[in-house]
Amino acid sequence: MGEYHEAHPEEPRSYLEASLIIFIGVFGLPMFYRSASVLVTLVEGYYTQLICAGLASVVFEKALALPAGCAPRSAEDPDDEDQQHSSMPNVIQIVNVDIIMCWSGLFKAAITLVLAPMMILMLLSMLVARIHFAGLVGFLYCVPAVTITILLAQVNIGFWKKQQGWQDKRLKKLSETIVHIRALKSLALEALSAETLNKARHAELDSLQSGTIVGGFTLAIGTSIPWGCLLLAMYVLILK
């Protein structure tokens, strides 16, 4: 704007265009981003519920054809409703929990994965167009950040698998305890059963905590990418 005014000193200065650009950049783009995020969340929630309901229905129908995983009903109480309900396969509850946890953020992750390369190319083109070599050097911060993010994601998947394994074990032990509660009480094995459940629960919580910590580091690295690129580019410009 200053260069244009020096080349055309007879024309009055107009700040309308610059004000509009600043207004759109400060208010318009964040508003568009928030609106798009709300829309994506609504669509994700809608289709996630449909998919989870469909998968749960398929699992339920498949489980009905499987052999019962619990103890058979007692001959003394053949019409006991609780024992009839306990004869349902335990795999239904276990798999339903896994379905909800795995599919809760699937669409958001898929959309982010599709948009990430386009956003990276746009960032690179904007940096190179504006500050040339410094922008390219600043963009190189994305290379170690993305590499570390991928490695942390692999570690997080390992913790998630451990947490799922301990959760399945805990649910299985809990179902067995409920079904055989009379036998456990008659043999005075309540303390041993509670100890087994607590051990599985503590191991599950430890795996969940470790995965949450790794996920926090991953989120922090992703948040640092814009600042890291900017600071590295500014450092190169200062050296020039």
C-alpha positions as CSV (number, residue, x, y, z in Angstrom):
1,M,0.0,0.0,0.0
2,G,2.9,2.4,0.8
3,E,4.6,1.5,-2.5
4,Y,1.5,2.2,-4.5
5,H,1.0,5.6,-2.7
6,E,4.6,6.6,-3.5
7,A,4.1,5.6,-7.2
8,H,0.8,7.6,-7.3
9,P,1.2,10.5,-4.9
10,E,-1.7,12.4,-6.5
11,E,-4.3,9.8,-5.5
12,P,-5.7,9.9,-1.9
13,R,-5.0,7.0,0.4
14,S,-7.8,4.6,0.9
15,Y,-7.8,2.3,3.9
16,L,-11.1,0.5,3.0
17,E,-9.4,-2.5,1.3
18,A,-6.9,-3.0,4.0
19,S,-9.6,-2.7,6.7
20,L,-11.8,-5.3,4.9
21,I,-8.9,-7.7,4.6
22,I,-8.0,-7.3,8.3
23,F,-11.7,-7.7,9.3
24,I,-12.1,-10.8,7.2
25,G,-8.9,-12.2,8.6
26,V,-9.6,-11.5,12.2
27,F,-13.4,-12.3,12.3
28,G,-14.4,-13.9,9.1
29,L,-12.0,-16.8,8.9
30,P,-12.4,-17.9,12.6
31,M,-16.1,-17.7,12.2
32,F,-16.0,-19.9,9.1
33,Y,-13.7,-22.4,10.8
34,R,-16.0,-22.6,13.8
35,S,-19.1,-23.0,11.7
36,A,-17.4,-25.7,9.6
37,S,-16.3,-27.5,12.8
38,V,-19.9,-27.4,14.2
39,L,-21.2,-28.8,10.9
40,V,-18.6,-31.6,10.8
41,T,-19.4,-32.5,14.4
42,L,-23.1,-32.8,13.7
43,V,-22.6,-34.9,10.6
44,E,-20.1,-37.1,12.4
45,G,-22.4,-37.6,15.4
46,Y,-25.3,-38.5,13.1
47,Y,-23.5,-41.0,11.0
48,T,-21.6,-42.4,13.9
49,Q,-24.8,-43.2,15.7
50,L,-26.2,-45.0,12.6
51,I,-23.0,-47.0,12.1
52,C,-22.7,-47.9,15.8
53,A,-26.4,-49.0,15.9
54,G,-26.0,-51.1,12.7
55,L,-22.8,-52.8,14.0
56,A,-24.3,-53.4,17.4
57,S,-27.3,-55.0,15.7
58,V,-25.1,-57.2,13.6
59,V,-23.0,-58.3,16.6
60,F,-26.2,-59.0,18.6
61,E,-27.7,-61.2,15.8
62,K,-24.4,-63.0,15.4
63,A,-24.0,-63.6,19.1
64,L,-27.4,-65.2,19.3
65,A,-26.2,-68.0,17.1
66,L,-23.1,-68.6,19.3
67,P,-23.0,-71.0,22.2
68,A,-23.9,-69.5,25.6
69,G,-20.7,-68.4,27.3
70,C,-22.1,-68.5,30.8
71,A,-23.0,-71.4,33.2
72,P,-26.2,-73.2,32.4
73,R,-29.4,-72.6,34.4
74,S,-29.9,-74.4,37.6
75,A,-32.4,-77.3,37.6
76,E,-33.9,-75.9,40.8
77,D,-35.0,-72.6,39.2
78,P,-35.6,-73.3,35.5
79,D,-37.8,-70.2,35.2
80,D,-35.5,-67.7,36.9
81,E,-35.4,-64.6,34.7
82,D,-32.0,-63.5,35.9
83,Q,-30.4,-66.9,35.0
84,Q,-32.1,-66.8,31.6
85,H,-30.6,-63.4,31.0
86,S,-27.2,-64.5,32.2
87,S,-27.1,-67.3,29.6
88,M,-26.7,-64.6,26.9
89,P,-23.1,-64.6,25.5
90,N,-20.8,-62.1,27.2
91,V,-19.3,-61.1,23.9
92,I,-22.2,-58.8,23.2
93,Q,-21.3,-56.3,25.9
94,I,-17.6,-56.5,25.2
95,V,-17.9,-55.9,21.5
96,N,-20.5,-53.1,21.9
97,V,-18.1,-51.2,24.1
98,D,-15.4,-51.5,21.5
99,I,-17.7,-50.4,18.7
100,I,-18.6,-47.2,20.5
101,M,-15.0,-46.4,21.4
102,C,-13.6,-47.1,18.0
103,W,-16.2,-45.3,15.9
104,S,-16.8,-42.2,18.0
105,G,-14.2,-40.1,16.2
106,L,-13.8,-42.0,12.9
107,F,-15.3,-39.4,10.6
108,K,-13.4,-36.5,12.1
109,A,-10.1,-38.4,11.8
110,A,-11.0,-39.4,8.2
111,I,-11.8,-35.8,7.2
112,T,-8.7,-34.5,8.9
113,L,-6.6,-37.1,7.1
114,V,-8.1,-36.0,3.7
115,L,-7.7,-32.3,4.3
116,A,-4.2,-32.5,5.9
117,P,-2.2,-32.7,2.6
118,M,-4.1,-29.8,1.1
119,M,-3.6,-27.7,4.1
120,I,0.1,-28.5,4.1
121,L,0.5,-27.5,0.4
122,M,-1.4,-24.3,1.0
123,L,0.8,-23.4,3.9
124,L,3.9,-24.1,1.9
125,S,2.8,-22.1,-1.1
126,M,1.8,-19.1,1.1
127,L,5.1,-19.1,3.0
128,V,7.2,-19.4,-0.2
129,A,5.2,-16.8,-2.0
130,R,5.6,-14.3,0.8
131,I,9.0,-14.8,2.3
132,H,10.6,-17.1,-0.3
133,F,13.6,-19.1,1.1
134,A,12.8,-18.3,4.7
135,G,9.3,-19.7,4.3
136,L,10.7,-23.0,2.9
137,V,13.1,-23.3,5.9
138,G,10.3,-22.5,8.3
139,F,8.1,-25.2,6.7
140,L,10.8,-27.8,7.4
141,Y,9.7,-27.7,11.0
142,C,6.7,-29.8,9.9
143,V,9.0,-32.7,9.0
144,P,10.3,-33.6,12.6
145,A,6.9,-32.7,14.0
146,V,5.0,-35.0,11.8
147,T,7.6,-37.8,12.3
148,I,7.3,-37.6,16.1
149,T,3.5,-37.4,15.8
150,I,3.4,-40.7,13.8
151,L,5.8,-42.4,16.3
152,L,3.7,-41.3,19.2
153,A,0.5,-42.5,17.5
154,Q,2.1,-45.9,17.2
155,V,2.9,-45.9,20.9
156,N,-0.6,-44.7,21.7
157,I,-2.1,-47.6,19.6
158,G,-0.1,-50.0,21.7
159,F,-1.5,-48.5,25.0
160,W,-5.0,-48.6,23.5
161,K,-4.6,-52.3,22.7
162,K,-3.5,-53.1,26.2
163,Q,-6.4,-51.1,27.7
164,Q,-8.9,-52.9,25.5
165,G,-7.4,-56.3,26.5
166,W,-7.6,-55.5,30.2
167,Q,-11.1,-54.1,29.8
168,D,-12.3,-57.3,28.1
169,K,-10.7,-59.4,30.8
170,R,-12.3,-57.2,33.6
171,L,-15.8,-57.5,32.0
172,K,-15.4,-61.2,31.6
173,K,-14.3,-61.7,35.3
174,L,-17.2,-59.4,36.4
175,S,-19.7,-61.4,34.4
176,E,-18.4,-64.7,35.8
177,T,-18.5,-63.3,39.4
178,I,-22.1,-62.2,39.0
179,V,-23.1,-65.5,37.5
180,H,-21.3,-67.6,40.2
181,I,-21.9,-65.3,43.1
182,R,-23.6,-68.0,45.2
183,A,-20.7,-70.4,44.7
184,L,-18.2,-67.7,45.6
185,K,-19.9,-66.9,48.8
186,S,-20.3,-70.5,49.8
187,L,-16.6,-71.0,49.3
188,A,-15.6,-67.7,50.9
189,L,-13.8,-66.6,47.7
190,E,-15.3,-63.0,47.5
191,A,-11.9,-61.5,48.5
192,L,-10.0,-63.4,45.8
193,S,-12.6,-62.4,43.1
194,A,-12.5,-58.8,44.2
195,E,-8.7,-58.8,44.1
196,T,-8.7,-60.2,40.5
197,L,-11.2,-57.5,39.4
198,N,-9.2,-54.8,41.1
199,K,-6.0,-56.0,39.4
200,A,-7.6,-55.9,36.0
201,R,-9.2,-52.5,36.7
202,H,-5.9,-50.9,37.9
203,A,-4.1,-52.3,34.8
204,E,-6.8,-50.9,32.6
205,L,-6.5,-47.5,34.2
206,D,-2.7,-47.5,33.9
207,S,-2.9,-48.2,30.2
208,L,-5.6,-45.5,29.8
209,Q,-3.5,-43.0,31.7
210,S,-0.4,-43.7,29.6
211,G,-2.4,-43.4,26.4
212,T,-3.9,-40.1,27.6
213,I,-0.4,-38.7,28.4
214,V,0.9,-39.7,25.0
215,G,-2.2,-38.2,23.3
216,G,-1.5,-35.0,25.2
217,F,2.0,-34.8,23.8
218,T,0.7,-35.5,20.3
219,L,-1.8,-32.7,20.6
220,A,0.9,-30.3,21.9
221,I,3.2,-31.1,19.0
222,G,0.4,-30.5,16.5
223,T,-0.4,-27.1,18.2
224,S,3.2,-26.1,18.0
225,I,3.5,-26.5,14.2
226,P,2.3,-22.9,13.2
227,W,4.5,-21.3,15.9
228,G,7.5,-23.4,15.1
229,C,7.2,-22.6,11.4
230,L,6.8,-18.9,12.1
231,L,9.7,-18.7,14.6
232,L,12.1,-20.6,12.3
233,A,11.2,-18.5,9.3
234,M,11.7,-15.3,11.4
235,Y,15.1,-16.6,12.5
236,V,16.2,-17.0,8.9
237,L,14.9,-13.5,8.0
238,I,16.8,-12.0,10.9
239,L,20.0,-13.7,9.8
240,K,19.7,-12.2,6.4
